[in-house]
Amino acid sequence: MFPARDLVVAQCCGNYDKLAAGRQRINDVIIDEVVLPGIYFVDAPKAFDPDGCAAVKRSKQTNGEIEARRRKAEEWRRIQAQRAAERQRLRDYKIALARDEVAVDTTRLAPSNSYSTPDFVLRGTYRPEPFICKDCGVAEVWTPLQQKWWYETAKGDVFTAAVRCRACRTRERARKSAARRVHLEGLARKKPPVS
C-alpha cells in the first residue's frame, strides 16, 4: 500500500502500477481502482513518468488542434477539387482542339460590363455554331475562325452571335451605307450656308 499523500488522480495512460491495482487505501477509505471511466488512482511517480505518460491537455487546446486539423483537411480537399477540375478542363480543351475548334485568347476580347461569362470563354474554344439566317432562312454555320475574328479582332460584343448569312450581311451593309449617305445629303441641303 502507498501512503495517501503519494496517490494522485491521473488520466490513464497505460503506465499505472498493475501490481497495486485492486484496492488501495486513501484517507482510511477502501475504494476500487476505477473511479470514473478512464480515471485511475495511481502512484504519483509512475503517473508522470516521462517515458510513457503524455502531459494532460486542456479541452480548449485539444479542440483547437482538432479544429486546425479539420481546417487543414478542408483546405486540402478544396485544393484537390480545384486541381481535378483544372485537369478535366485541360482534357476537354485538348479534345476540343483535336476536333478543329479554335482556342480563345481572353486578353484580346472586348471588355464587357456583364457579371456573366460567355460559354465559349468558359469552354476555352470557339466551336462551329449553326444558325438560320433571319433574312433568307438559309441554314448556315458560324465557323470558329469567323468567331475568333469577330470577338478578338473586330472587338465585337461577346454576347452577340451571327444571325445573317454572308450574302444577306453584304446586302444589309450596302443598304445601311446608302441610307446613311442619303441622310447626310439631306442634312447638307437643310444646313444654311455659312456667311
Secondary structure, 3 states (H helix, E strand, C coil): CCCHHHEEEEECCCCCCCCCCCEEEECCEEEECEEECCEEEEEHHHHCCCCCCCCCCCHHHHHHHHHHHHHHHHHHHHHHHHHHHHHHHHHHHHHHHHCCCEECCHHHCCCCCCCCCCHHHHHCEECCEEEECCCCCCEEEECHHHHHHHHHHCCCCCCCCCCCCHHHHHHHHHHHHHHHHHHHHHHHHHCCCCC
